């Protein structure tokens, strides 16, 4: 865009094991769903936002511990609970072979990602330079196109498929060590220790 990050307004959706969607403005994230804690769209292995009563009833009917419930919500729900796989290639193969239930679940995930992106538009007051998709699941051109139909009206739409977390961390350390950025310390009060 020919601008510094601090001068841009983005919505960035990282599509991986969990799906996080953040509103970026003024050089940082101003709002983001807690994908690890279950807020937002369901993902290949995570539950996403559901009605609290449904979740409470499930936990108590099954007689599970809090730790077991957290594990299930973070690792055994979402697409894998519906289709028995978290492999998007397998889901797309099933769709191509006419599996209407796989098609329904796939479309539901795209829809939920689209609605989460649209909620971040409110955080940016509708002023967005670009909507950006990243992560391994962004390699699914079928899913990307389904998401695009829900949100492309709002801002230019860009896809950077793949996972670059380690590179981003390394570049962040480099920027601090070279003096380009100041080290920032996370306020311990806002850390959700229950997510781990």
N, C-alpha and C positions, 0 to 999 in steps of 0.2 A: 504493500500500500504506500510505501515511501514515507511512513511515519514511524516514530518510536512507539514501542509497546505502551508506554505510559500515556500516549495520546490517542490510543485506540479503544474502542468499545466492542468487545467480542462476546459471543456465547460459544463456549467450547464444551463439546460433549465427548467424553472419553468412553468408548465402547469396549469394555473388556469383560472380565469375570463379573465385575459390577459395572454399573453405568452411572457416571457422575456428570452432571451438567452444571457448569459454572458461568456466572455473569462476570466479565472482566472489564474494569474501568479504572482510570487513574493509576495504572501501573500495578493493579492487583485484583484479586478475586473479591468481589463485593457480596456475592451470595452463591451458595452451592448446595446441592442436595448431599446428604450423608449416605453415599452408596453403601458403605460398609455397615451402617446401622439400619439399613432397610428403607430409607426414604427415597422415593422417586420411582422410575420405571423398573419393572422386573427385568432380569438379565439372564444370561445363560445359566447361572447357578444361584442367583439371589432373588429373594421374595419381592422386593419393592414395596411400595406403600399399599397396605390393606387396612380394612376396617379393624380397629382395635378389638372389638368384641369377638370377631371371628378368630383372631390370633389368640386371644385369651382362652376362648372355648377350646380351641385345638390343643393348647398346651395342657390345660387341666383335664380334658377328656383322655388324653394320652398319658397323663400322670408323669410327665417328664420334668427333669430338673431345669433350672434356668440356663445352665451351661449347655445342656443338650439342645434346648430350644434355640439358643443363640447360634449354635453350630449348624443346626438344620436351616435356619433362616439365611445364614451366610453361605452355605455350601450345597444344600440339597433341595433347593426350591427353584423358582423361575422356570426356565425352559426345560431343564433336566427333569423337573417333577412332572411336567406335562408330557414330554416326549421320550424320556429315558436317555437323553443325550444332551450334552452341552456343545457339541461340535456343529457349528453352523453349516459346514459343508454337508454333513449328514442330513440336516434339516432341509437344506435346499434340494438335495437329491430326492428326498421324500416328496417334497412339493412338486418337483418335476415329474415324478411318477404318479401324481394325482392324489396324494394324501391330503384330504381337505382339512383334517384336524391340524396337521402340521402347518398348513397354510393359515389357518385361523390364529394359531398361537404366534406365528411369525409376524402376521399383520398386527396383532395386539401389541407385540413388543415395539414395533415401529411406531404405532399410534401413541403408546405411552412415552416413548422417547420424544416424539413430536410435541406432545402436550407439556412435557417438562421443559423443553427448549422454549416453548411459547410462554411459560411462566417466568422464565428468566428475562424475556423481553420486557415484562413489567418492571423488573429490577433495573433495567437500563432505560426506562421511560420510553421504550420503543426506538431509541437511537442506537443502532447497532451497525458497526462497520462490516461484520462478517459473522456467519455461523460456521463453525469449524468442527468437523468430526475427526477424531483420532482413535487409536487403539486397534487391537487385533481384529475385533468384530467389524471394524470399518472396512476390512478387506472384502466383506460381503457386498458386492455391488447391488444385489437384489434388495438387501435391507436398506442400504444407503438411498436407493431410488425411492423406496417406500417412505423413508423419513423425509426426503426432499419434497415429496408432494404435500406434506403437512406444513413445512416451514419455509420453503424457498421464496415465498411472497414477502417475507419480512426483511431479508438482507441477502447479500451475495453468499453463496453456499460453497464451501471448500472442504475437501477431504484429504487428510494426511493419514492413510492407513498404516497400522503397525504400532509397536510399542517402543517408546524412546525414553522411558523413565530414567534409566541409568545414564544416558547421555545428558538428559536435562539436569540431573543431579550433579554430574561432573561439570557441566558448564556453569551451574550456579556457584559451585565451590570456586571455580576459576574466576568468576566475576568478583567474588568477595576477596580472594587472594590477590587479584590484580588491582584492587581498590576501585573497580568500576561500580561496585555496589557495597552497601554497608550490610554487615551481618544482622539479621533480624532474629529475635528470639520470640518463639511462640508463647503466648500467654497461657500458662499452665491451667488456668481456670476454665479455658474453653476446650481443653482436650477431653474427648469422650473416652474414658478409660474402659467403659463397658463394652466397646466395640471389639476389643482384643480378647 
